[in-house]
Amino acid sequence: MKPAHRWSFWLRAAMAALLGAVAAIGLAPFHIWGATLVSLVLLSGLFLTAETRVRAAWVGWAYATGYFGHALLWIVEPFLVDPDRHAWMAPFALVLMAGGMALFWAPAFWFARRPGAGRGAQAWLLVLALSLAEIARGYVLTGFPWAGLAQIWVDSPAAQLLSLIGPYGLGALTLAATLPLGAGLVSGPGWRGLPRLLAPAALFGIAAIACAALRPEVSPSGKTVRLTQPNAPQHQKWDPRYAPVFFERLVGYTAAEPRPDLIVWPETSLPVWLENAAPAFGVIADAAQGAPVVLGIQRSADMRIYNSLVYLDEEGRQAGLYDKHHLVPFGEYVPFGDLMARFGLYGFAATTGQGFSAGPGAAVLRLGELGLALPLICYEAVFPQDVRAAPERPALLLQITNDAWFGTRSGPYQHLAQAQMRAIEQGVPMVRSANTGVSAMIDPLGRITAAVALGEAGFADAALPDPLPPTLYSRLGDGPVLFALIVLIALMSRRARPPAR
């Protein structure tokens, strides 16, 4: 590579990474979605002026690394809970996660930079290929759809499109409204071509406004749910000196008058194992005075351990149990740990209690007069496919979580935003209780109607809305968007072939 070309390559990669970092400002807690849109328009220019397909792939990888690096800054927080032992790992974890997520984007850029195809065709190919890459990121290797482009719209009218086309469809529309515009600016079409370039963005805006204007009314169920939040920092949560303090806080919140129809404690809120929890359940039942309680707890069975949710009925008896089934790789278990045990490496095997074991899958619990609830423990609310996997349509989504792992900056707010998206997609309210922020009642339109703020200890009694009729996305899922992308890519690829000599 010639020196001038080398400098050009590194400058382009640095610009792409910077633009990616800017794009992440559209996510919570900033919600400056305009920065994301401008960044994507400029990205299109960098992509289309790359000299080769390989350099185009590098542009995509650099942009995505900058984007995910900024969006996932919270991922260093778990390593700072015990900094003397783990802080040195934090930079490696962030770089590897951001660079690994970017590997889904790079092939899309390589594929779309078709030799002989016009710039407009290449830009549209990138829209389609990048949308397909995002679906793959949400499913492959258990998936990790965090920081999807649709998340920038969570507090805007465009979020209501989630009920029709889901997060991947909304992400594809975001790309369609920006990348072709960048291609037009690079080509210099002049003022006459400007309406054609702005047409996708205008149609997107019209669709978003129309969908928001036509959204149905939300009706109250007449039931009240108490959201509790002990504000337990992760470094104190399991400390024998502090665990009783957090337990007593929750008991005090549970005993407060007036009586709600349901009380929700957060993930792993009981500092004892389920098999030893009878005395604690008695204390909780006395405090609840006839109100049912949902709480998070750990349990063990046959040398395996589970991250679980328990439902205590009006009598304080265990009337329901759910085991988390979508676990965090390397956080709750080590992939292939059980396989390694066959070769004598038992230190990573879930079968011997080294990490959590997955439950059987999505399930609903009947919560008395409140009806069916779909339990989601922490990370599970990130996955739209996990919510759609419910065997029956629930009356509410029930997320218990421990967002102390995500720190106090962007992570808890991004997690909350994804909970709001799941409510819109299904047209079902979300009840969310966190060890520390943000605990919230989210209505079926994704609006937060009651909350306990990040870093605060307390509780909120929130009116539970009724669910809306089933949404189009809840019925069809990601299949239609995936099918449309594949068909359009096939058609565009054929059209973008260079003419035969």
MOZI-V761541 format. One record per residue. N is the residue number from 0. OMEGA is omega in whole degrees, -180 to 180 (999 if undefined). NEAR is the number of other ideal C-beta (glycine too) atoms within 8 Angstrom. Layout:
# MOZI-V761541
n	omega	near
N	OMEGA	NEAR
N	OMEGA	NEAR
This chain:
# MOZI-V761541
n	omega	near
0	180	5
1	-178	5
2	-179	6
3	179	6
4	180	9
5	178	9
6	179	8
7	-180	8
8	-177	11
9	178	8
10	179	8
11	179	13
12	179	11
13	178	9
14	179	9
15	179	15
16	178	13
17	178	9
18	177	14
19	178	19
20	177	11
21	-179	11
22	-178	15
23	177	14
24	177	10
25	-179	13
26	173	14
27	8	11
28	-174	7
29	178	8
30	178	10
31	-172	8
32	177	10
33	179	7
34	178	12
35	-178	17
36	179	12
37	180	9
38	-180	12
39	176	14
40	180	13
41	176	10
42	180	16
43	178	18
44	178	12
45	180	14
46	-174	17
47	178	13
48	173	7
49	-172	13
50	-176	5
51	177	7
52	179	9
53	179	7
54	175	11
55	177	14
56	178	13
57	176	13
58	180	16
59	180	17
60	-179	14
61	179	14
62	-178	17
63	178	15
64	176	14
65	-179	17
66	-178	13
67	178	15
68	178	14
69	-177	11
70	-175	12
71	178	13
72	-179	10
73	-175	12
74	177	11
75	-172	12
76	180	11
77	-179	10
78	-180	11
79	175	11
80	174	10
81	-170	7
82	-179	8
83	-178	5
84	-167	5
85	-173	12
86	-178	9
87	-179	6
88	-170	8
89	-180	12
90	180	8
91	-180	8
92	-179	11
93	-178	13
94	-179	9
95	179	8
96	-179	11
97	179	14
98	178	10
99	176	7
100	-180	15
101	178	15
102	174	9
103	-177	13
104	-173	14
105	179	13
106	178	11
107	179	14
108	178	17
109	-178	12
110	-174	9
111	-179	15
112	-174	14
113	177	13
114	178	6
115	179	7
116	177	10
117	-178	6
118	178	9
119	179	10
120	179	12
121	179	16
122	179	16
123	175	12
124	179	16
125	176	15
126	-176	13
127	-177	14
128	-180	14
129	176	15
130	177	14
131	178	13
132	179	12
133	175	15
134	178	13
135	-180	9
136	-179	13
137	-175	14
138	-172	7
139	179	6
140	-177	4
141	173	5
142	173	10
143	-174	8
144	180	12
145	179	9
146	172	12
147	-174	12
148	180	10
149	-176	12
150	178	14
151	-174	11
152	-166	13
153	-179	12
154	-179	6
155	177	8
156	-179	8
157	-179	11
158	-178	14
159	175	13
160	177	14
161	-179	15
162	-180	12
163	-171	10
164	176	12
165	-175	13
166	-178	14
167	175	16
168	179	13
169	175	16
170	179	13
171	177	14
172	177	12
173	178	16
174	-179	14
175	-179	12
176	-173	10
177	-173	13
178	177	16
179	176	14
180	176	14
181	178	17
182	179	15
183	179	13
184	178	11
185	-178	11
186	179	8
187	-176	5
188	-177	9
189	-176	6
190	-178	4
191	-179	5
192	-175	9
193	179	10
194	-180	6
195	-179	8
196	-178	11
197	-176	9
198	180	8
199	179	10
200	180	10
201	178	8
202	177	8
203	180	13
204	179	8
205	179	8
206	-179	10
207	-179	14
208	-180	9
209	-180	8
210	179	14
211	-179	10
212	-176	6
213	-177	6
214	-176	7
215	176	6
216	178	3
217	-179	10
218	179	6
219	178	8
220	-175	10
221	-180	3
222	180	10
223	178	10
224	177	15
225	177	16
226	-178	18
227	-178	15
228	-176	16
229	-177	14
230	-178	12
231	175	11
232	-173	8
233	-177	10
234	178	7
235	-169	10
236	-178	14
237	178	6
238	-178	8
239	179	6
240	-174	7
241	-177	10
242	178	11
243	179	9
244	-180	8
245	178	15
246	-180	13
247	176	8
248	-179	11
249	177	12
250	178	11
251	177	9
252	-179	13
253	-176	15
254	-175	8
255	176	7
256	-1	3
257	-178	4
258	173	7
259	178	10
260	178	12
261	175	17
262	-176	14
263	173	15
264	-175	14
265	177	17
266	179	12
267	-177	11
268	176	15
269	-176	11
270	178	7
271	176	8
272	-178	9
273	-177	11
274	179	6
275	-168	6
276	-176	12
277	178	6
278	179	6
279	178	10
280	178	11
281	178	9
282	-179	9
283	-180	14
284	178	11
285	-180	8
286	-176	10
287	176	14
288	175	7
289	177	5
290	177	13
291	-176	14
292	171	15
293	-179	16
294	177	14
295	-177	15
296	173	14
297	177	10
298	178	11
299	179	11
300	176	5
301	177	3
302	177	6
303	175	10
304	-174	11
305	172	13
306	-164	14
307	173	15
308	-179	15
309	175	13
310	176	13
311	-177	15
312	-176	9
313	179	7
314	-178	5
315	-180	12
316	176	6
317	-176	8
318	179	7
319	-179	9
320	176	8
321	176	11
322	179	12
323	-176	16
324	179	11
325	-173	9
326	-179	12
327	178	7
328	-180	10
329	175	6
330	179	7
331	176	9
332	176	14
333	180	9
334	179	6
335	180	7
336	179	13
337	177	9
338	179	7
339	179	11
340	178	13
341	179	6
342	174	6
343	179	5
344	-172	8
345	-174	9
346	-179	5
347	-171	11
348	176	13
349	-179	13
350	178	9
351	177	8
352	179	9
353	-173	10
354	-178	12
355	171	11
356	-179	11
357	173	10
358	-174	11
359	180	6
360	-179	6
361	-179	10
362	176	11
363	176	12
364	176	12
365	-178	8
366	177	14
367	-177	9
368	179	6
369	178	13
370	-176	9
371	176	12
372	174	16
373	179	14
374	175	12
375	-179	13
376	175	15
377	-174	13
378	-175	9
379	180	12
380	177	17
381	-169	9
382	177	12
383	-180	14
384	177	11
385	179	12
386	179	15
387	-177	9
388	-179	8
389	-179	11
390	175	6
391	179	6
392	-178	8
393	173	13
394	177	10
395	171	15
396	-172	17
397	-179	15
398	168	14
399	-171	19
400	176	14
401	-176	14
402	173	15
403	177	10
404	-174	10
405	179	10
406	-174	11
407	-177	6
408	-172	7
409	-171	12
410	-179	13
411	-179	16
412	176	11
413	177	17
414	177	13
415	-179	13
416	180	13
417	173	12
418	177	15
419	179	15
420	-180	16
421	179	14
422	-180	17
423	-177	14
424	-176	15
425	-173	15
426	-175	13
427	179	14
428	178	14
429	173	16
430	-171	17
431	178	16
432	-175	13
433	173	15
434	167	16
435	-180	14
436	0	14
437	173	13
438	-172	13
439	165	13
440	-178	17
441	-178	14
442	-175	11
443	175	13
444	177	10
445	-178	13
446	177	7
447	-177	9
448	176	9
449	-177	10
450	165	10
451	-169	12
452	176	7
453	177	10
454	179	7
455	172	9
456	180	6
457	178	8
458	177	10
459	173	11
460	-172	10
461	175	12
462	180	10
463	177	16
464	170	12
465	174	10
466	173	13
467	172	11
468	-179	6
469	180	8
470	178	12
471	-180	8
472	180	14
473	180	13
474	-170	7
475	179	7
476	-176	11
477	-176	10
478	-179	7
479	179	10
480	178	14
481	180	11
482	-180	8
483	180	8
484	-178	13
485	180	9
486	-179	8
487	177	9
488	179	12
489	-180	8
490	-179	8
491	-180	12
492	179	10
493	-180	7
494	-175	7
495	178	12
496	176	9
497	-178	7
498	179	5
499	-180	3
500	999	2
